[in-house]
Amino acid sequence: MSAASRPTSKDVARAAGVSQAAVSLVLGGKWPGRVSAATAERVREAARALGYRPNLAARDLRTGRTRTALLVVPALTNEFFARVHAGAASVAAAHGFGVLLYPSPEGTGPATDPFASAPAALDGVLASSMAAQALSGIGAGALPLVMLDSDPATGPGTATVNLAIADGMRQAAGHLLGLGHRDLVHLAADVDSWTFEVRAAALAASVAAVPGARLRTRRCALGVAEAQATVTALLTAPGGERPTALVCDDDLLAAGACKAARRLGVRVPGELSVTGFDDLTLATAIEPELTTVTLPAEEFGARGMAALLTAVDGGTPADEELPVTLTVRGSTGPAPART
């Protein structure tokens, strides 16, 4: 082999004293049970010493792989999904895969297939349930599919990877109820999605279990301005009794709620406690800082991509649920005394 030439699998086989077939098995990760561990290490060492790198393009032509996964999310502007993408892309890169990020904003209907033929251009799809309406438009039914934040009983995918959303809402409700709050309002995201249905059910059950506690619901679009307007109307309603706590489906809604309270001179948390969900950067940018449910977004994306790669390789990934935690900050306090 000349100094300028690229080493081949034949060179690795010669250096390791094995066949090219053995080199292929070892470097393709399919050697267990076919060659010994000592032989596998000898092959890997020879490849390292020679600086050998597999020709992925040639391999992909043989296998029909594109080594590309599609991540379908509701919107690129949402910090949570940006972090999900970071986790997914990290795992994909470690396995030689690229990730295409495809937004499908809520309310736009089925997305247009960005490819002439998605099944021919992709190896698999990782999708949020909030963007599920896009799946039929991109022909995802013909591909390995893993769903994020989706009902494992009815999800369309090979597997689902979820966050413990219900437990997160129970933690938030338990925190407020433990502080003596008995008049709570759920500021609910006006989005038709499984994840928000789960939050509502868990919150309602938690409040119903405490004698004397009541829960009202106000729905609004996912945005600071929309939440501000909704909470302003709630707090200024003539003859209406103000709640002592707001339980928000998202940190953006919580930020809007805090803004409305501040504009009206309602003290947070002295007169009104507020909780959020997600633990975005925004949660510590407002004052008081927000008590919120912290979601491990990057790990969520990473575990989703790992499940998808298992499916792409012909395996059957198991459904997963990742734990979440309540982070208590300054936006919650004891319920105010009422006369």
N, C-alpha and C positions, 0 to 999 in steps of 0.2 A: 504494500500500500504506500503510495507516495505521500509526502508531507502535505501536499495541497489537496489531496482527494478526501472525500467524506467517508468515514468508516461505515461499513455495511454490517448487516447481521451475519454475513459470512465471515467477516473479520472477527466479530465477537465470538462466533462459534469456534473458529480456529484457535483464538487465544484461550478460550475456556476449555478446549478439548471436548466439545460436545457437538451435536448436530444443530443445523439451523432450526429444525423443528423444536428442539429443546429451548433454544434462545427465544423463539416466538412464544412458547408457553410461559416462560419465566417473565419476560418483559410485558406480556399481556395479562399477567396476574392469574394465569390458569394452571400453574404448575403443581399446586398441592395434590398429592395422590398420583402424580404422573412422573415427577422427578424428585430426587431427594433434596432436602433443605440445603445440604452441603453443595450440591450441584447448582442449585438456584443462586446461592450466594456467590459461587464462582463465576456464574454468568453475569450477575450484577456488577461484580468487581471488574470483570473484563470490560463491560460496557462503560463503566466510569473511567477506567484507565484509558480507553480509546476515545472517550468523548462521544460515544455513540448516542444518537437521538433517533427514535423511530420516525419514519416518514408517515406522518399522520394523514396527509392527503391521500397517499396510496392506500393506506389501510382503510380510510373512510370510503374510498371507491369500491373496495372489495366488500365491505360490510354494509354499505348503503347508509352509513351514518353521516350526519352533517356536523355533529358535535355542537349543536346549538339548541338552547332551551328558550322558551318564551315565558316571560313573567308578565301576567296580565293584572293590572291594578286599576283602581278607580281614577286616580289622578296623580300626575307627577309632582304637583305642588304640595302634597301632603307629606310632612316630615316623617310620619310613621312609616309610610310605604317607601320612602327613600332609604330608611334604615333597614327595612325588610329586603330591599334590593341589595344593599351592601352585604348583608349576610348571605344571601343566595348567591351573589356573584363570587364571593370568596370561596365557597365550597365548589362551585362550578369550575372556577379557574384551577383549583387544586386537582381537578380531574380532567383538565384539558378541554373544558367546555366553555363556550361563550354564552352570554345571556342577552337576549333582546328584551328591552323593557317596552311594554305596550300599554298606554293608558286608555281606559274606557270610561270617561266621566259619567257619573250617575245622571240618568235622565236623557241620554242621547240615543237610547235604543241599541239594537245589535250593532256591533262594530263591523266595519268593512275589513275583509281579509286583506292584510297588508302584503300578502304573497300571491303569486299566481296559483300556487297550491301549497297551503301550509303543511300538510302531511309530508310533502316532498322536501320542504325547506327546513323542517324542524325535527328534532328527536323527541320532544315532549313539551308539556305545558304545565306551568305552575300558576294557579289563579286564585285571587281573592274572591270570596263569595259576593262581595260588594260589586264585583265586575263580572258576575256570572253571565249577564245578558250578552256579553261579547263572545262567549264560547262557541255558540252555534255559527256565528258569523265568520269565525276563523277556522272552522272545520276541525275543532279540537277532538271531536268524537273518534277520529281515526288515529289518535295519538295517545301515548301514556299521559295521564292527567292526574295531578295531585292538587287538591283543593286546600286553601288556607281559610280558616275562620268559617267553616261550613258545617252543616248538620251531618254528622257521620252516618246517620241512618238513611238519609236520602240524597247525599251528595253524589254528583255524577262521576267523580273521579275514582282512580284506583285506590286512593287512600286520602284521608284528611289529616291535616296537622292543625291543631287548635291551641288557643290560649285558654286558660281556665277562667273564662269571662264571667260565668255565673258566680264563681267563688270570689272574684274581684268585686263584683257588685255586692255580694253578701258582706265582704269585709268593709266596704264603704258604708253600707247601711248599719252594720253592727257598731261601727265607730260613732256614727251620729246618734243612734239610739242609746248607746252607752253614755253619751254626753247629755242625755235627757231630752233630746228632741222628739217631739210627738206630732208635730205638724210639718210634714215634708212635701215638697213638690219635686216630681221627676221632670227635669228638662230633657225631653226625649228627642233624639235625632229623627227628623221626618224623612227617614230612608227605609225602604222596604228591604230589609236584610236580616238574615238569621241572627247575626251577632247582636243586633239591637233588640230583637225579640227575646233573646236569652237574658239580656240585661234587665229588661222590663219585668220579666217573669220572676227573676231572682229577687229584685228589689221589692216587688209587690208581696212576695211570700215572706220576706224578712220583716216588713212593716206589719203585715197581717198577724204575725206571731206575737206581737207585743200589744197587750191590752191598752186601749186608749190612744194608740197611735193611728194616724190617718195619712193617706197618700193621695195627692192629686197629680195629674199629669198635664203638662203643657208641651206640645210638639212644635218644633221649628226646624228650619233648614240648618245644615251644618255650616255655621259661620258666626263670626263675632258680632257683626252688625245685626243679624237676624236674632241672635240670642239676646242682645241688648234690647231690641225692640220688644221681644216677647216678655222679658222679665220686667221691663219698665211698665208694660200694660198690667202685668200681674201685681206689681207692688203699688200701683196707683189706682187699682180698680175700686170704684166707690162702694163702700159698704163691705168690701171683701176683707177677710182676716188674712194678714200677711203670714206666710210660712216662716218657720224659724230656720229651715234648712232647705237648700237646693241640691239635688243629686243630679249631676249633669253627665250625659252619655259620652262627653268628649271634652278635652281641655279647651278647645275653641269656644264651645258653648259656655264653659265655666268662666272663661275670660270675659265673654260678653255679659254674663250675669254680674260679675264683679264690677264691670264698667257701669252697668245700669244702676247698681246699688250706690256706687260712689257718686254718680251724677245726681242721685236723689237724696244724698246725705244719709243713706242707710249704712250703718257701720258693719263691716265684715272683719272679724266674726262676732262682734258684740251683739248685733241685732239679727244677723243672718249668716249662717255658716254655709259654705259652698264646697262641694267636692267635684273633681274632674275624673277623667279616664284617659290614659295613654302615657302620661308623664312626658309631654313634649318639652322642648326648650322653653316654650312659652310659660310653662308652669312655674319656673323660677325667675321669669322676667317681670312678672306682675307683683304688685305689693298689696296685701300680704301674699307671700308665696302660697301656691296652691296645694292643698291636700288632694292627692290623686292616686289612682291605681296605676302602678308602674308595670308596663308590658315589655318583656324582653324582645324587642322588635328584631334585632339583628340575629339573635339565636333562632327566632321564629322563622326567618327567611332561610337560615342555614339548614335547619332541620327539614324544612319543606323541600329544599333543593336536594338534600341527601336522600329523601324519600323518592323524589322524582328520578334521580339517577339509578336508584335500586330498581324502579319500575322499567326504566329504559334498558337496563341490563337483563330484563326478563324475570326479575324477582318480584315478590309481593310484599311491599312495605306495610308495616303495621300502622294503624291509626295512632296518633300521639296527642297528648295534651300537656302543654307547658304551664308550670305554676306562675302565678302573678302575685304581687305584693302591694299592699296599701302603704303609700308614703305620706306620713302625717306632717303637714307644715302649718303655716299660720292662718289659713283661711277657714279653719274650723275651731270651735270652742263650745263651752257649755251653753245649753239652751237658755235664752233670756227668760227671766221670771215674767209671768203674765198675771195681770190682775183680773 
